[in-house]
Amino acid sequence: MEFPIWVRLIKEEKLFRFFTYMQRDPEQHGVITERSSNHLNETVLLATFFVNQSEPGRLYADYVLPYAHGVVDAQIVAAARRFAGASLYGAQKLRELVLH
């Protein structure tokens, strides 16, 4: 499974925001519910998961990294990799929730 990751620099608050979403067909795999995203938030570290009721086939994830005292390039790359891994793990866990 591949999915894009966006990184936004929020200068006023000195934050990097990592953001992504995973898309699936709700007719084939079922609707992604708030209950499902809440379960992922209880079991998956780093990423915060949420859904939008007007988009039943999308699972959103984000992570905020503060940089008040500066940042090193390697730190951003490492955070992006951890975020991508956590998001992928969440999507896999979601698939397991639907199967059970």
N, CA and C atoms as an extended XYZ file, in Angstrom:
300
Properties=species:S:1:pos:R:3:atomname:S:1:resname:S:1:resid:I:1 pbc="F F F"
N         0.847       -1.169        0.000 N   MET     1
C         0.000        0.000        0.000 CA  MET     1
C         0.896        1.237        0.000 C   MET     1
N         0.616        2.131       -0.903 N   GLU     2
C         1.345        3.391       -0.942 CA  GLU     2
C         0.354        4.524       -0.747 C   GLU     2
N         0.817        5.557       -0.094 N   PHE     3
C        -0.010        6.740        0.101 CA  PHE     3
C         0.895        7.946        0.269 C   PHE     3
N         0.407        9.109       -0.116 N   PRO     4
C         1.248       10.309       -0.011 CA  PRO     4
C         1.313       10.833        1.419 C   PRO     4
N         2.393       11.546        1.694 N   ILE     5
C         2.537       12.241        2.979 CA  ILE     5
C         2.851       13.695        2.664 C   ILE     5
N         2.129       14.584        3.296 N   TRP     6
C         2.392       16.007        3.153 CA  TRP     6
C         3.028       16.503        4.443 C   TRP     6
N         3.945       17.452        4.310 N   VAL     7
C         4.583       18.078        5.461 CA  VAL     7
C         4.357       19.580        5.330 C   VAL     7
N         3.805       20.158        6.365 N   ARG     8
C         3.530       21.598        6.370 CA  ARG     8
C         4.322       22.258        7.493 C   ARG     8
N         4.985       23.325        7.176 N   LEU     9
C         5.706       24.114        8.165 CA  LEU     9
C         4.772       25.216        8.661 C   LEU     9
N         4.523       25.245        9.963 N   ILE    10
C         3.686       26.276       10.567 CA  ILE    10
C         4.620       27.175       11.371 C   ILE    10
N         5.126       28.215       10.725 N   LYS    11
C         6.152       29.074       11.325 CA  LYS    11
C         5.685       29.767       12.598 C   LYS    11
N         4.463       30.285       12.598 N   GLU    12
C         3.957       31.035       13.751 CA  GLU    12
C         3.994       30.217       15.039 C   GLU    12
N         3.753       28.928       14.913 N   GLU    13
C         3.700       28.057       16.087 CA  GLU    13
C         4.943       27.172       16.210 C   GLU    13
N         5.864       27.316       15.260 N   LYS    14
C         7.094       26.516       15.226 CA  LYS    14
C         6.790       25.010       15.266 C   LYS    14
N         6.019       24.591       14.263 N   LEU    15
C         5.600       23.192       14.163 CA  LEU    15
C         5.766       22.685       12.736 C   LEU    15
N         6.060       21.402       12.629 N   PHE    16
C         5.929       20.682       11.380 CA  PHE    16
C         4.700       19.802       11.535 C   PHE    16
N         3.813       19.812       10.547 N   ARG    17
C         2.632       18.946       10.592 CA  ARG    17
C         2.736       17.938        9.454 C   ARG    17
N         2.750       16.674        9.807 N   PHE    18
C         2.741       15.582        8.847 CA  PHE    18
C         1.283       15.151        8.686 C   PHE    18
N         0.861       14.919        7.455 N   PHE    19
C        -0.545       14.635        7.192 CA  PHE    19
C        -0.653       13.633        6.051 C   PHE    19
N        -1.594       12.732        6.161 N   THR    20
C        -1.870       11.785        5.081 CA  THR    20
C        -3.300       11.270        5.185 C   THR    20
N        -3.710       10.563        4.181 N   TYR    21
C        -4.981        9.829        4.252 CA  TYR    21
C        -4.843        8.556        3.434 C   TYR    21
N        -5.634        7.571        3.815 N   MET    22
C        -5.687        6.309        3.107 CA  MET    22
C        -7.112        6.127        2.595 C   MET    22
N        -7.235        5.746        1.353 N   GLN    23
C        -8.532        5.625        0.687 CA  GLN    23
C        -8.855        4.155        0.456 C   GLN    23
N       -10.104        3.809        0.684 N   ARG    24
C       -10.568        2.466        0.311 CA  ARG    24
C       -12.034        2.553       -0.071 C   ARG    24
N       -12.516        1.556       -0.782 N   ASP    25
C       -13.893        1.542       -1.261 CA  ASP    25
C       -14.824        1.121       -0.128 C   ASP    25
N       -15.691        2.038        0.366 N   PRO    26
C       -16.565        1.681        1.488 CA  PRO    26
C       -17.588        0.600        1.143 C   PRO    26
N       -17.955        0.490       -0.136 N   GLU    27
C       -18.914       -0.543       -0.529 CA  GLU    27
C       -18.277       -1.926       -0.469 C   GLU    27
N       -16.995       -1.978       -0.741 N   GLN    28
C       -16.298       -3.261       -0.738 CA  GLN    28
C       -15.744       -3.615        0.635 C   GLN    28
N       -15.277       -2.598        1.394 N   HIS    29
C       -14.598       -2.855        2.667 CA  HIS    29
C       -15.344       -2.325        3.885 C   HIS    29
N       -16.460       -1.669        3.699 N   GLY    30
C       -17.191       -1.097        4.816 CA  GLY    30
C       -16.761        0.330        5.118 C   GLY    30
N       -17.626        1.043        5.787 N   VAL    31
C       -17.384        2.437        6.138 CA  VAL    31
C       -16.384        2.506        7.290 C   VAL    31
N       -15.484        3.464        7.223 N   ILE    32
C       -14.544        3.693        8.320 CA  ILE    32
C       -15.260        4.583        9.333 C   ILE    32
N       -15.424        4.105       10.537 N   THR    33
C       -16.213        4.814       11.544 CA  THR    33
C       -15.325        5.556       12.548 C   THR    33
N       -15.950        6.455       13.298 N   GLU    34
C       -15.238        7.132       14.385 CA  GLU    34
C       -14.760        6.112       15.412 C   GLU    34
N       -15.564        5.107       15.648 N   ARG    35
C       -15.179        4.061       16.600 CA  ARG    35
C       -13.884        3.378       16.156 C   ARG    35
N       -13.770        3.110       14.853 N   SER    36
C       -12.555        2.493       14.322 CA  SER    36
C       -11.345        3.411       14.500 C   SER    36
N       -11.508        4.696       14.163 N   SER    37
C       -10.381        5.619       14.305 CA  SER    37
C       -10.017        5.812       15.772 C   SER    37
N       -11.005        5.828       16.652 N   ASN    38
C       -10.718        5.929       18.087 CA  ASN    38
C        -9.935        4.714       18.585 C   ASN    38
N       -10.294        3.537       18.080 N   HIS    39
C        -9.562        2.325       18.455 CA  HIS    39
C        -8.102        2.426       18.007 C   HIS    39
N        -7.881        2.933       16.796 N   LEU    40
C        -6.502        3.106       16.320 CA  LEU    40
C        -5.744        4.091       17.198 C   LEU    40
N        -6.408        5.156       17.634 N   ASN    41
C        -5.754        6.137       18.504 CA  ASN    41
C        -5.373        5.528       19.851 C   ASN    41
N        -6.122        4.517       20.282 N   GLU    42
C        -5.820        3.847       21.553 CA  GLU    42
C        -4.692        2.823       21.413 C   GLU    42
N        -4.452        2.338       20.189 N   THR    43
C        -3.523        1.226       20.019 CA  THR    43
C        -2.278        1.537       19.191 C   THR    43
N        -2.287        2.600       18.409 N   VAL    44
C        -1.159        2.940       17.545 CA  VAL    44
C        -0.506        4.219       18.052 C   VAL    44
N         0.803        4.174       18.271 N   LEU    45
C         1.526        5.347       18.759 CA  LEU    45
C         1.918        6.278       17.621 C   LEU    45
N         2.131        7.518       17.934 N   LEU    46
C         2.636        8.585       17.075 CA  LEU    46
C         1.539        9.267       16.265 C   LEU    46
N         0.929        8.585       15.336 N   ALA    47
C        -0.076        9.222       14.483 CA  ALA    47
C        -1.404        9.376       15.225 C   ALA    47
N        -2.135       10.435       14.875 N   THR    48
C        -3.496       10.633       15.353 CA  THR    48
C        -4.418       10.371       14.171 C   THR    48
N        -5.388        9.486       14.355 N   PHE    49
C        -6.287        9.089       13.279 CA  PHE    49
C        -7.648        9.744       13.462 C   PHE    49
N        -8.280       10.062       12.324 N   PHE    50
C        -9.625       10.613       12.383 CA  PHE    50
C       -10.337       10.361       11.062 C   PHE    50
N       -11.657       10.485       11.093 N   VAL    51
C       -12.486       10.310        9.901 CA  VAL    51
C       -13.338       11.555        9.697 C   VAL    51
N       -13.807       11.700        8.478 N   ASN    52
C       -14.745       12.757        8.132 CA  ASN    52
C       -15.994       12.049        7.629 C   ASN    52
N       -17.116       12.267        8.268 N   GLN    53
C       -18.332       11.522        7.926 CA  GLN    53
C       -18.771       11.742        6.482 C   GLN    53
N       -18.378       12.854        5.874 N   SER    54
C       -18.760       13.095        4.479 CA  SER    54
C       -17.865       12.329        3.498 C   SER    54
N       -16.802       11.678        4.010 N   GLU    55
C       -15.898       10.880        3.182 CA  GLU    55
C       -15.722        9.500        3.828 C   GLU    55
N       -16.709        8.615        3.681 N   PRO    56
C       -16.708        7.348        4.425 CA  PRO    56
C       -15.599        6.374        4.067 C   PRO    56
N       -14.875        6.597        2.974 N   GLY    57
C       -13.825        5.673        2.579 CA  GLY    57
C       -12.425        6.150        2.931 C   GLY    57
N       -12.310        7.258        3.665 N   ARG    58
C       -10.988        7.798        3.976 CA  ARG    58
C       -10.676        7.763        5.466 C   ARG    58
N        -9.464        7.355        5.755 N   LEU    59
C        -8.923        7.405        7.104 CA  LEU    59
C        -7.783        8.416        7.072 C   LEU    59
N        -7.887        9.459        7.873 N   TYR    60
C        -6.873       10.505        7.929 CA  TYR    60
C        -5.939       10.250        9.105 C   TYR    60
N        -4.702       10.719        8.962 N   ALA    61
C        -3.735       10.627       10.050 CA  ALA    61
C        -2.870       11.884       10.027 C   ALA    61
N        -2.496       12.348       11.211 N   ASP    62
C        -1.548       13.454       11.278 CA  ASP    62
C        -0.665       13.336       12.506 C   ASP    62
N         0.405       14.114       12.485 N   TYR    63
C         1.376       14.140       13.572 CA  TYR    63
C         2.007       15.521       13.566 C   TYR    63
N         2.197       16.100       14.733 N   VAL    64
C         2.786       17.426       14.850 CA  VAL    64
C         4.114       17.321       15.592 C   VAL    64
N         5.148       17.913       14.992 N   LEU    65
C         6.486       17.904       15.566 CA  LEU    65
C         6.917       19.338       15.865 C   LEU    65
N         7.095       19.694       17.136 N   PRO    66
C         7.549       21.057       17.460 CA  PRO    66
C         9.044       21.224       17.186 C   PRO    66
N         9.446       22.447       16.885 N   TYR    67
C        10.868       22.710       16.642 CA  TYR    67
C        11.309       24.026       17.294 C   TYR    67
N        10.897       24.289       18.476 N   ALA    68
C        11.159       25.557       19.160 CA  ALA    68
C        12.638       25.920       19.224 C   ALA    68
N        13.518       24.965       19.334 N   HIS    69
C        14.947       25.239       19.491 CA  HIS    69
C        15.753       24.804       18.270 C   HIS    69
N        15.125       24.794       17.120 N   GLY    70
C        15.817       24.419       15.896 CA  GLY    70
C        15.499       22.997       15.481 C   GLY    70
N        15.954       22.652       14.283 N   VAL    71
C        15.670       21.328       13.749 CA  VAL    71
C        16.846       20.891       12.863 C   VAL    71
N        17.069       19.604       12.822 N   VAL    72
C        18.101       18.993       11.987 CA  VAL    72
C        17.377       18.221       10.885 C   VAL    72
N        17.920       18.283        9.666 N   ASP    73
C        17.289       17.590        8.529 CA  ASP    73
C        16.988       16.128        8.838 C   ASP    73
N        17.935       15.462        9.449 N   ALA    74
C        17.761       14.038        9.756 CA  ALA    74
C        16.567       13.807       10.683 C   ALA    74
N        16.284       14.778       11.543 N   GLN    75
C        15.137       14.663       12.452 CA  GLN    75
C        13.822       14.659       11.668 C   GLN    75
N        13.724       15.494       10.650 N   ILE    76
C        12.516       15.548        9.823 CA  ILE    76
C        12.356       14.246        9.041 C   ILE    76
N        13.436       13.753        8.462 N   VAL    77
C        13.381       12.502        7.706 CA  VAL    77
C        12.983       11.347        8.617 C   VAL    77
N        13.564       11.284        9.788 N   ALA    78
C        13.226       10.207       10.736 CA  ALA    78
C        11.767       10.303       11.170 C   ALA    78
N        11.295       11.517       11.442 N   ALA    79
C         9.888       11.692       11.847 CA  ALA    79
C         8.954       11.287       10.715 C   ALA    79
N         9.300       11.636        9.485 N   ALA    80
C         8.470       11.259        8.339 CA  ALA    80
C         8.405        9.738        8.189 C   ALA    80
N         9.519        9.079        8.380 N   ARG    81
C         9.539        7.609        8.286 CA  ARG    81
C         8.705        6.964        9.397 C   ARG    81
N         8.850        7.477       10.618 N   ARG    82
C         8.055        6.931       11.737 CA  ARG    82
C         6.571        7.179       11.509 C   ARG    82
N         6.232        8.378       11.025 N   PHE    83
C         4.830        8.701       10.752 CA  PHE    83
C         4.266        7.791        9.665 C   PHE    83
N         5.025        7.593        8.589 N   ALA    84
C         4.566        6.710        7.513 CA  ALA    84
C         4.353        5.290        8.026 C   ALA    84
N         5.289        4.808        8.849 N   GLY    85
C         5.149        3.461        9.416 CA  GLY    85
C         3.946        3.338       10.322 C   GLY    85
N         3.714        4.352       11.158 N   ALA    86
C         2.565        4.324       12.065 CA  ALA    86
C         1.264        4.389       11.278 C   ALA    86
N         1.236        5.200       10.223 N   SER    87
C         0.028        5.325        9.400 CA  SER    87
C        -0.274        4.022        8.680 C   SER    87
N         0.756        3.393        8.121 N   LEU    88
C         0.574        2.108        7.452 CA  LEU    88
C         0.106        1.044        8.439 C   LEU    88
N         0.714        1.022        9.614 N   TYR    89
C         0.306        0.060       10.644 CA  TYR    89
C        -1.160        0.284       11.022 C   TYR    89
N        -1.561        1.539       11.154 N   GLY    90
C        -2.963        1.849       11.461 CA  GLY    90
C        -3.907        1.346       10.386 C   GLY    90
N        -3.521        1.529        9.125 N   ALA    91
C        -4.352        1.039        8.025 CA  ALA    91
C        -4.463       -0.481        8.062 C   ALA    91
N        -3.369       -1.159        8.382 N   GLN    92
C        -3.399       -2.618        8.487 CA  GLN    92
C        -4.269       -3.068        9.656 C   GLN    92
N        -4.164       -2.372       10.793 N   LYS    93
C        -5.000       -2.700       11.949 CA  LYS    93
C        -6.476       -2.481       11.625 C   LYS    93
N        -6.762       -1.440       10.854 N   LEU    94
C        -8.140       -1.162       10.459 CA  LEU    94
C        -8.699       -2.317        9.649 C   LEU    94
N        -7.887       -2.863        8.774 N   ARG    95
C        -8.300       -4.014        7.972 CA  ARG    95
C        -8.635       -5.200        8.882 C   ARG    95
N        -7.829       -5.403        9.930 N   GLU    96
C        -8.085       -6.481       10.883 CA  GLU    96
C        -9.394       -6.256       11.638 C   GLU    96
N        -9.678       -5.006       12.012 N   LEU    97
C       -10.910       -4.692       12.724 CA  LEU    97
C       -12.130       -5.059       11.893 C   LEU    97
N       -12.057       -4.796       10.587 N   VAL    98
C       -13.177       -5.084        9.696 CA  VAL    98
C       -13.352       -6.585        9.544 C   VAL    98
N       -12.246       -7.328        9.531 N   LEU    99
C       -12.326       -8.775        9.342 CA  LEU    99
C       -12.908       -9.496       10.565 C   LEU    99
N       -12.799       -8.908       11.749 N   HIS   100
C       -13.272       -9.579       12.969 CA  HIS   100
C       -14.636       -9.103       13.374 C   HIS   100
